[in-house]
């Protein structure tokens, strides 16, 4: 039994992974930015003052 260890070229890595390494990086970055944008938009729509008011007792 032999163990053949060698480095793969970028083209061979692309074939093995099923796509371009750059495409994978770009997709991951796009997902990260979309998630970050959604979080920022969500945070902007949160009220600054709690719904219970400013803490004054009701009259």
N, C-alpha and C positions, 0 to 999 in steps of 0.2 A: 504494500500500500504506500503510495507516495502522496506528499502534500505539496501542491504547486501553488506558491504564493507569488503574486506579482501585482504591480500597479496597473490600473486600467487608464486608458486615455480618456479625455473628456468625451469624445464621440462614443466610446464604449460605455461609459457611465450613462450617457443620455439614452442609449439603446436599452440598457439594463433597467433604468428607472421608468422607462415608458414615455419620456418627454425630455425636453431640454431643461437642463439645470437652471438656466436663466428664467425659463417660463415658470418653474416651480417657485423660484425666489420672488418673481413678480406677483404671482397669484397670492403668495403668503403675505407680501407687503400690502397688496390691495385689500385683502381681508382684514389685516390689522388696521389699516387706515379707515375702512368702512366701520369697523367695530368702534374705533376711537371716536369717529364722527358721530355715530349713534349715541355713544355715551355722553359726549359733550352736549348734544342737542337735548338729551334726556335731562341732564343736569341743569341746563338753562331753563327748562320748563318747571322745575321744582320751585315752589313758593319760598320766598325768603322769610316770611313770617308764618309760624305755624297756624293751622286752621283755628286753633283755640283762641287766637287773638294775641295781645301783647302781655297777657298775664294779669290784667286787671279783673277784679271780681265782677260778675254780672250785676247790673242794677235792677 
